[in-house]
Each structure stands twice: as C-alpha cells, then as structure tokens.
Amino acid sequence: MPPQLRLNAVAFVSPQNHPILIRTFVQGPDELKYHYIAHTSLDVIDERSASEPPLTAAMSSKSTECYMNLLYTMEDVAVYGYMTPLKVKIIIALALTDAVVRDADVLTIFKALHTVYRQSVANPFLRLSAPIDGYNDNAALLAAGSPKWKAFRRRVDDIGKAVGAVAVTA
C-alpha cells in the first residue's frame, strides 16, 4: 500500500499575488506559518516563471507545464507549486515523511484543486454582486474567502480529507 500523503495547507493566489484562499489543515499556532509559506512561495514561483522560455502554442496545451514541482522544503513541510494558464497560483504544503512523494500523486492533487477552483469561478451566480470591470474582473476572485464561497471551501476541505488532512473549521 503506498504511503499516505498528509496535506497541511492549500493556498490559492491571484495573478496579482493577492491571496484568494489560504486553507490550513493544522490546528494550533502553526496557522500563521502557512500564510508565511504561501507568501514566500510566490517569490520562488515568480523566479521560476521568469526564467522559463515562453511556451509555444503546441507546448502550452500540456497540463504538466503548469506544475512547478517542489518549490522548497522548510522544517517539516515540503512546498509544491502549480500555476494555471491564467496565472492563478496554487500552493500546497505537504508534511515531510521518509517516504518518496511521487510527482504523479502531487499532480493529481493539483488537478483536483484546479478543477474545484475552475468550477467555482465559472458559477455565474457568485458574480452577481461583483462590479463589472471589463478585463480586470478580479473582484470575484478575491471574494473567494467570503461566506458566499462555502461550496469552494468545502470542496477544498474534501480534497484535503481525501489526501489525508484533518479539516479545521475556520
């Protein structure tokens, strides 16, 4: 039986590097630590995305191009990154174990999180109170932490439970 991964935190960050949702699955004083990890991960993601050559149209269709691999390890946490084609960044923090973490497993987690985010943003009823701003309609994205987005947070929690995290109500 393959080792169970333990998800400690998930962060969704807008293209302008504003936090959309930071969900921690660890109780206690470590919650602030995962906010710090999410923000420091943005520097690594920006550095990697700036150093990569621009993708051609044929290459950009691969979903693995979004996967940024292991960003860094810190104390007892391994931090992985994923950037969607629309530059929304998804960051996960997994508990470090002695077992080997396969990229396929991490990529599956990211695909599930990306699907949940895409489905939530595509819901037209969540945008009724957001101002229409033409091309810069980021207000709906930043409202993901608001009470209207309960289903989004619940789906993220469900993914966390499936991976092995214990949901924390916040």
C-alpha positions as CSV (number, residue, x, y, z in Angstrom):
1,M,0.0,0.0,0.0
2,P,1.5,3.4,-1.0
3,P,2.3,5.8,1.8
4,Q,-0.5,8.3,2.7
5,L,0.4,11.9,2.0
6,R,-0.6,14.5,4.6
7,L,-1.8,17.9,3.3
8,N,-1.1,20.7,5.8
9,A,-2.2,23.7,3.8
10,V,-3.6,24.9,0.4
11,A,-3.3,28.4,-0.9
12,F,-4.9,30.0,-4.0
13,V,-3.2,33.3,-5.1
14,S,-4.4,35.7,-7.8
15,P,-2.3,36.7,-10.8
16,Q,-1.6,40.0,-8.9
17,N,-0.3,37.9,-5.9
18,H,-3.2,38.6,-3.7
19,P,-4.3,35.7,-1.6
20,I,-7.7,34.3,-2.7
21,L,-7.9,31.5,-0.1
22,I,-5.4,30.1,2.3
23,R,-6.8,26.9,3.9
24,T,-4.8,25.3,6.7
25,F,-5.4,21.8,8.0
26,V,-3.2,22.0,11.1
27,Q,-4.5,23.2,14.4
28,G,-2.7,25.4,16.7
29,P,-0.2,28.3,16.4
30,D,1.1,26.9,13.0
31,E,-1.6,28.6,11.0
32,L,0.3,31.8,10.6
33,K,3.3,29.7,9.5
34,Y,1.4,28.5,6.4
35,H,0.4,32.1,5.5
36,Y,4.1,32.9,5.5
37,I,4.9,29.8,3.4
38,A,2.3,30.8,0.8
39,H,3.7,34.3,0.5
40,T,7.4,33.1,0.3
41,S,6.4,30.6,-2.3
42,L,5.4,33.4,-4.6
43,D,9.0,34.5,-4.9
44,V,10.1,31.1,-6.0
45,I,7.2,30.8,-8.5
46,D,7.9,34.2,-9.9
47,E,11.6,33.4,-10.2
48,R,10.9,30.1,-12.0
49,S,8.3,31.5,-14.3
50,A,10.6,34.4,-15.3
51,S,13.5,32.1,-16.1
52,E,11.4,29.7,-18.3
53,P,11.3,30.4,-22.0
54,P,7.9,31.4,-23.4
55,L,5.8,28.4,-24.4
56,T,4.8,27.8,-28.0
57,A,1.1,27.1,-28.8
58,A,1.8,23.4,-29.3
59,M,3.5,23.0,-25.9
60,S,1.1,25.1,-23.8
61,S,-1.7,22.6,-24.1
62,K,0.0,20.2,-21.6
63,S,-1.3,20.4,-18.1
64,T,2.1,19.3,-16.8
65,E,3.5,22.6,-17.9
66,C,1.6,24.2,-15.1
67,Y,3.2,22.0,-12.5
68,M,6.2,23.8,-10.9
69,N,7.5,20.8,-8.9
70,L,8.9,21.0,-5.4
71,L,9.5,24.7,-4.6
72,Y,11.4,24.2,-1.4
73,T,11.4,22.3,1.9
74,M,11.2,24.0,5.3
75,E,11.5,22.3,8.7
76,D,8.7,19.6,8.4
77,V,7.0,20.8,5.3
78,A,7.5,20.3,1.5
79,V,6.0,23.0,-0.6
80,Y,4.8,22.4,-4.2
81,G,3.5,24.9,-6.7
82,Y,1.2,25.0,-9.7
83,M,0.3,27.9,-11.9
84,T,-2.8,27.8,-14.1
85,P,-2.8,29.2,-17.6
86,L,-4.5,32.3,-16.3
87,K,-1.6,32.8,-13.8
88,V,-3.6,31.8,-10.6
89,K,-1.1,30.1,-8.4
90,I,-2.0,27.1,-6.3
91,I,0.4,26.2,-3.5
92,I,0.3,23.1,-1.3
93,A,2.3,22.2,1.8
94,L,2.7,18.5,2.5
95,A,4.1,17.1,5.7
96,L,7.6,15.7,5.2
97,T,7.9,12.0,5.6
98,D,10.6,9.4,5.0
99,A,8.5,8.0,2.1
100,V,9.0,9.1,-1.5
101,V,6.5,11.5,-2.8
102,R,5.7,10.8,-6.5
103,D,5.1,13.7,-8.8
104,A,2.0,11.9,-10.2
105,D,0.4,12.0,-6.8
106,V,1.1,15.7,-6.3
107,L,-0.1,16.5,-9.8
108,T,-3.3,14.6,-9.2
109,I,-3.9,16.8,-6.1
110,F,-3.2,20.0,-8.1
111,K,-5.5,18.9,-10.9
112,A,-8.3,18.3,-8.4
113,L,-7.8,21.7,-6.7
114,H,-7.6,23.4,-10.1
115,T,-10.9,21.8,-11.2
116,V,-12.6,22.9,-7.9
117,Y,-11.4,26.4,-8.4
118,R,-12.4,26.5,-12.1
119,Q,-15.9,25.2,-11.3
120,S,-16.3,27.8,-8.5
121,V,-15.2,30.7,-10.6
122,A,-17.4,29.6,-13.5
123,N,-20.5,29.8,-11.3
124,P,-22.3,32.9,-12.7
125,F,-24.4,33.3,-9.6
126,L,-21.4,34.2,-7.4
127,R,-20.7,37.2,-9.6
128,L,-24.0,39.0,-9.1
129,S,-22.7,41.4,-6.5
130,A,-19.2,41.9,-8.0
131,P,-18.6,45.1,-10.0
132,I,-18.3,44.6,-13.7
133,D,-14.8,45.9,-14.5
134,G,-14.3,44.6,-18.1
135,Y,-10.9,42.9,-18.5
136,N,-9.8,43.4,-14.8
137,D,-12.7,41.5,-13.2
138,N,-10.6,40.2,-10.2
139,A,-13.2,41.2,-7.6
140,A,-14.9,37.9,-7.9
141,L,-11.6,36.1,-7.5
142,L,-10.7,37.9,-4.3
143,A,-14.1,37.3,-2.8
144,A,-13.4,33.6,-2.6
145,G,-12.8,33.9,1.1
146,S,-16.2,35.5,1.6
147,P,-19.1,33.5,3.0
148,K,-20.7,33.1,-0.5
149,W,-17.9,30.7,-1.4
150,K,-18.8,28.0,1.1
151,A,-19.0,25.3,-1.5
152,F,-15.5,26.2,-2.8
153,R,-14.0,25.9,0.7
154,R,-16.0,22.7,1.4
155,R,-14.6,21.1,-1.8
156,V,-11.1,22.1,-0.9
157,D,-11.7,20.5,2.5
158,D,-13.0,17.4,0.8
159,I,-9.8,17.2,-1.2
160,G,-7.8,17.7,1.9
161,K,-9.6,14.8,3.6
162,A,-9.1,12.6,0.6
163,V,-5.4,13.3,0.7
164,G,-5.2,12.7,4.4
165,A,-5.6,16.0,6.1
166,V,-7.9,16.7,9.0
167,A,-10.3,19.6,8.2
168,V,-10.2,22.6,10.5
169,T,-13.2,24.8,10.7
170,A,-12.3,28.5,10.2
